Amino acid sequence: MSQSFSEVCAFLDGFDMCSGAATMNGFRAWLGKRGRGPSELTWWGLVLCEVDPTLKVSDVRSFSPAQNEEAVSALFSLLRDYLRTLGSD
């Protein structure tokens, strides 16, 4: 069963809120430092900028299965990279 990008983001936001809201805030800051999107975006908006700078946040719910797969894959790849940086400190 595949999940949409918006569903995965909602799950991660809920998990983050229940665990003290530290992980995703740090992830957002880390993404912001990469400079691939405007700093005022949410973490998931910044992930979309990593996938394709032309994607708009309002488009998320109308993503095709291929776009969802690409966005979810990029999200977990970026999250893995971020979590590795935490382990190296």
C-alpha positions in Angstrom: 0.0 0.0 0.0 1.6 3.3 -1.0 0.9 6.5 0.8 0.6 10.0 -0.7 3.1 12.6 0.1 0.5 14.6 2.0 -0.4 11.6 4.2 3.2 10.9 5.0 3.8 14.5 5.9 0.7 14.5 8.1 2.0 11.3 9.9 5.4 12.8 10.4 4.0 16.1 11.8 1.8 14.1 14.2 4.7 12.0 15.3 6.8 15.1 15.8 4.2 16.8 17.9 3.8 13.8 20.1 7.6 13.5 20.6 8.3 17.1 21.5 8.4 18.8 18.1 12.2 18.9 17.8 13.0 16.6 14.9 11.0 18.2 12.1 11.9 21.8 13.2 15.6 20.8 13.0 14.9 19.1 9.6 13.3 22.3 8.4 16.3 24.4 9.5 18.7 21.9 7.8 16.7 22.1 4.6 16.7 25.9 4.7 20.5 25.9 4.9 20.6 23.9 1.7 19.1 27.0 -0.1 16.9 25.2 -2.5 13.7 26.9 -1.5 12.5 30.1 0.2 13.2 30.1 3.9 9.6 30.8 4.8 8.3 27.5 3.6 7.3 24.6 5.8 9.7 21.5 5.9 7.5 19.7 3.4 7.4 22.7 1.1 11.2 22.7 1.2 11.2 19.0 0.3 9.1 19.8 -2.7 11.7 22.4 -3.8 14.3 19.7 -3.6 12.2 17.5 -5.9 11.2 20.2 -8.4 11.4 24.0 -7.7 8.4 24.5 -10.0 6.0 22.4 -7.8 3.5 24.4 -5.8 2.4 23.4 -2.3 -1.2 23.7 -3.5 -0.6 21.0 -6.1 0.2 18.3 -3.5 -3.3 16.8 -3.3 -3.5 16.5 -7.1 -0.2 14.7 -7.4 -0.1 11.7 -9.8 1.0 8.4 -8.3 4.5 9.0 -9.9 4.8 12.5 -8.4 3.8 11.1 -5.0 6.3 8.3 -5.2 9.1 10.8 -6.2 8.2 13.2 -3.4 8.0 10.5 -0.7 11.3 9.0 -1.9 13.0 12.4 -1.8 11.5 13.1 1.7 12.9 9.9 3.2 16.3 10.3 1.4 16.6 13.8 2.8 15.4 12.8 6.2 18.0 10.0 6.3 20.7 12.5 5.3 19.6 14.9 8.0 19.5 12.2 10.7 23.0 11.1 9.7 24.2 14.6 10.4 22.8 14.4 13.9 24.7 11.2 14.5 27.9 12.8 13.5 27.8 15.6 16.0 
